[in-house]
């Protein structure tokens, strides 16, 4: 079965869209103008009146004198009926050349537009597409033989070109701060260790004096010994805390010096004033 025969079968089964595909394919393969008649018949059945009109007109132009008079009369009669369903509009726009005019979301023409454009009678949607974006749109009622004017303005709807953002300088890193707090804590712990240690030594000496004194009660000796031991333990704990704080302070100080890239100057520490330089 040929494409043409398949198209006839589909048309008789009222599958007009399928028949249109088969007739169109057959025409593209053969370029036989006679198939344009069948294509236009299908387009009419699908109510695509504007395109059907154009196809019938192509059929008459391509066939010319080869078309029998009876067939010409038939086509002219069909064109007259189609004309009752077709209106004409004049579309103007300020869109740049090469812009696409869409009617009912179908591309129809590109700017500059023809003076008159055939459309199907009824409520039609007209839009202009600029750079792939719908830039202007309107809805109008097309009726009769009126050549209704339609204007689509895109100047106010097309966004201005977006300039590339200027690169700003990267934010400068915050200047590192010297670990004064840690060194202050280290100093305080050191002072506390010295004070408590002094009291611990005093209590230890008091215990030894009582131990060497004749007639001192046992309870008095135990109290003196307990006080000396307690202060000794507290002193040891404070010394350990002082050493730990000094270690943390030293680590933060080294990190501070490393972060001071290519900088020189005086550094004030709890132990004095020093000159530093780092690279």
Number of C-alpha atoms within 10 A of each C-alpha: 6 9 17 18 14 16 27 20 14 18 21 10 11 13 16 21 15 18 27 23 17 22 25 21 16 19 19 11 10 10 12 13 17 15 19 23 20 23 24 27 22 24 21 18 16 14 14 17 24 20 17 24 24 13 19 22 18 16 23 20 12 15 16 12 10 9 15 11 10 9 12 17 11 11 20 15 12 17 17 11 13 18 18 14 19 20 22 20 20 16 19 16 18 14 22 13 11 14 19 23 27 18 19 14 12 12 13 15 15 17 17 16 18 12 11 14 16 19 22 23 19 14 13 16 16 21 24 27 19 18 11 9 9 16 19 21 17 14 13 14 12 22 19 15 14 11 17 17 12 14 15 18 17 20 14 9 10 15 9 8 6 6 6 6 6 6 6 6 6 6 6 6 6 6 9 12 13 18 18 15 10 19 22 16 16 22 17 14 21 19 15 17 21 15 12 18 21 15 17 21 15 15 21 19 15 16 20 14 13 17 18 9 9 8 8 11 11 10 9 13 16 13 12 19 19 15 17 21 16 12 20 20 14 16 21 14 13 21 19 15 17 20 14 13 20 20 15 14 21 15 12 18 19 12 15 16 19 15 15 17 11 9 12 13 11 10 13 12 14 11 8 7 10 10 9 12 14 12 10
